[in-house]
């Protein structure tokens, strides 16, 4: 009895979330933003010099973060690319899911804070002390700081744990490589804070990447990121 010909197997072709050219553009944009933040340090007030406030600095950072989101959103409109909602992990369908993610974010924030403190104790970064002038002073700056922190939580998680991690996973097929790659990029974009802070931030990027992959959603990580940034204030912000 004649056998029927074997059916062709489906192609294992890698499905990228966006064209590689778009990803290279995102990396260039991240580099440009990092250079801009480095230049911001040239405005550190000298000892005894009057501090002019941080409103413009905060607004510049917020604008840069949303430029990233705009670029990623434009890329999601390319035929075949992953939509923005897919990068985030869908949407909440009921209140139970909302409360669950809030609870996960709170628990993860505790772990995140412990890892951040332990890594900082091991690495002992010193350069970050020179950035103390960027901490908020007064009610207006504190309010803008909170908004900037929420912005960073959404935008940076979308860019690194959403876009770049999933793109690396599509390219390599390895969760480990994807998590490490986005974490190293996350740390590298903060190189203006010094090499030791790059190490600390890369470690935290690994932690965030693992959490995002496990949860299959960016929402709790976004909340944790925002909360961590809000809490990252030198005591007496109203001083």
BELVENJO-V480574 format. One line per field, one symbol per residue. burial: + if it has 9 or more other C-alpha atoms within 8 Angstrom, else -. Layout:
burial=???
//
This chain:
burial=---------------+++---++--+--+++-+++-++-+----+--------+---++-++-+++-++-+++-++----++++--+++-------++--++-+++-++--++-++--++--+-+-++--+---++++--++-+++-+++++++++++++++++++++++------++++++++++++++++++-+++++++++++++++++----++++++++++++++--+---+--
//
